[in-house]
Amino acid sequence: MRSLFVTGTIEIDNAAVVSHRLKTIRTRSKPSTAKCNLDTYTLFLLAEPKYAGCNRLSEILGDVSHDSINRFLLRERYEPKDLFDEIKQHIDLIDGTLSGDDTVIDKPYSDPALTELIGYFWSGKHHRVVKGIQLITLYYTDPSGQSVNA
């Protein structure tokens, strides 16, 4: 058995390239045949500001299906904290600017009892409570101009 370590580079805002070494994630009993891996997915999240989804990564890679990427994410079970732990050493967390935005994606025909993310949220667009998914976007810029969005 061997431990999984990933090394590579991260491009942030097409300006700075930062080397990184990721922590040991888990121990594997056999080599992986997955076409999507942690390094590829991390670089994608840092480089894609708007459409960070399985379909978009599949379009960019060309030879990897969105189902393969989805299976990778379900198997590894990464959390947003994992990405933050990897990039926090490359940004200055003092005196930066954190911008936040919330939006509600309307889902008027979905059943909240059957779908985990569906709920009732205040909508500034409709000026009332609506059924949907609340999406909160955070964008951080440190004093040197390095940016991270989540």
C-alpha positions in Angstrom: 0.0 0.0 0.0 1.2 3.5 -0.7 0.1 7.0 0.3 -1.2 9.5 -2.2 0.7 12.7 -2.5 0.1 15.3 -5.2 2.4 18.0 -6.3 2.1 20.7 -9.0 1.6 24.3 -9.6 -1.4 26.6 -9.1 -2.1 29.6 -11.4 -4.0 32.3 -9.7 -5.5 35.1 -11.7 -3.1 34.4 -14.6 -0.5 36.4 -12.8 1.3 34.3 -10.2 2.3 30.6 -10.3 2.6 29.1 -6.9 4.1 25.6 -6.2 2.3 23.5 -3.7 2.4 20.1 -2.1 -0.9 18.6 -0.9 -1.3 16.6 2.3 -1.6 12.9 2.4 -5.2 12.2 1.6 -5.6 8.5 2.0 -3.8 5.2 1.5 -4.5 3.3 -1.7 -4.4 -0.5 -2.0 -4.1 -0.4 -5.8 -3.2 2.2 -8.5 -6.0 4.5 -9.6 -7.3 4.3 -13.1 -9.3 7.6 -12.7 -8.9 10.2 -15.4 -9.7 13.0 -13.0 -7.5 13.5 -9.9 -7.0 16.0 -7.1 -4.4 18.1 -8.8 -6.5 18.5 -12.0 -9.6 19.4 -10.0 -7.8 21.8 -7.7 -6.3 23.7 -10.6 -9.7 23.8 -12.3 -11.4 25.3 -9.3 -8.7 28.0 -8.9 -8.7 28.9 -12.6 -12.5 28.8 -13.4 -14.2 31.9 -11.9 -17.8 31.3 -13.0 -18.8 27.8 -14.1 -16.9 25.4 -11.8 -18.9 22.2 -12.5 -18.4 18.7 -13.8 -19.7 19.6 -17.2 -17.4 22.6 -17.6 -14.3 20.6 -16.5 -15.4 17.8 -19.0 -15.5 20.4 -21.8 -12.1 21.7 -20.9 -10.4 18.3 -20.6 -12.1 16.9 -23.7 -11.5 13.2 -23.1 -13.0 12.9 -19.6 -16.8 12.6 -19.1 -18.7 14.6 -16.6 -19.8 11.3 -15.0 -16.2 10.3 -14.4 -15.5 13.7 -12.7 -18.7 13.3 -10.6 -17.7 9.8 -9.5 -14.2 11.1 -8.5 -15.8 13.8 -6.3 -18.2 11.4 -4.7 -15.4 8.9 -4.0 -13.0 11.4 -2.5 -15.6 13.4 -0.5 -13.7 16.8 -0.5 -15.1 19.7 1.4 -14.6 23.4 0.8 -12.3 23.5 3.8 -9.9 21.1 2.0 -9.5 23.7 -0.8 -9.0 26.5 1.6 -6.4 24.6 3.6 -4.4 24.2 0.3 -4.5 27.8 -0.7 -4.4 29.7 2.6 -0.6 29.4 2.7 -0.4 31.3 -0.6 -2.5 34.3 0.3 -2.3 37.0 3.0 -5.3 36.7 5.3 -4.7 40.1 6.9 -5.9 43.4 5.5 -7.6 41.8 2.5 -11.1 42.4 1.2 -13.9 39.7 1.5 -16.9 40.3 -0.7 -20.1 38.2 -0.3 -23.2 37.8 -2.4 -26.2 35.7 -1.9 -28.8 34.7 -4.5 -31.7 32.3 -4.7 -32.1 30.0 -7.6 -35.8 29.6 -8.0 -37.1 26.0 -7.9 -40.9 26.5 -7.7 -41.7 22.9 -8.8 -39.2 21.0 -6.5 -40.2 19.2 -3.4 -38.1 20.3 -0.3 -38.9 17.0 1.3 -37.2 15.1 -1.5 -34.3 17.4 -2.4 -31.8 18.3 0.3 -30.8 21.8 -0.8 -34.3 23.1 -1.6 -35.8 25.4 1.0 -37.6 28.7 1.5 -35.5 31.8 1.3 -36.0 35.5 1.0 -35.6 36.7 -2.6 -34.5 40.3 -3.3 -35.6 39.8 -6.9 -39.2 38.8 -5.9 -39.3 40.7 -2.6 -40.8 37.7 -0.9 -39.9 34.2 0.4 -39.5 31.8 -2.5 -38.8 28.1 -2.9 -35.3 27.4 -4.2 -31.6 26.9 -3.5 -29.7 29.6 -1.7 -26.2 30.2 -3.2 -23.7 32.2 -1.3 -20.6 33.4 -3.2 -17.4 34.7 -1.4 -14.6 36.5 -3.2 -11.4 37.3 -1.3 -8.6 39.6 -2.5 -5.4 40.0 -0.4 -3.4 43.3 -0.4 -1.1 42.0 -3.1 -4.0 41.3 -5.5 -4.2 37.5 -5.2 -7.8 36.5 -5.4 -9.8 33.4 -4.4 -13.5 32.8 -5.0 -15.7 30.2 -3.4 
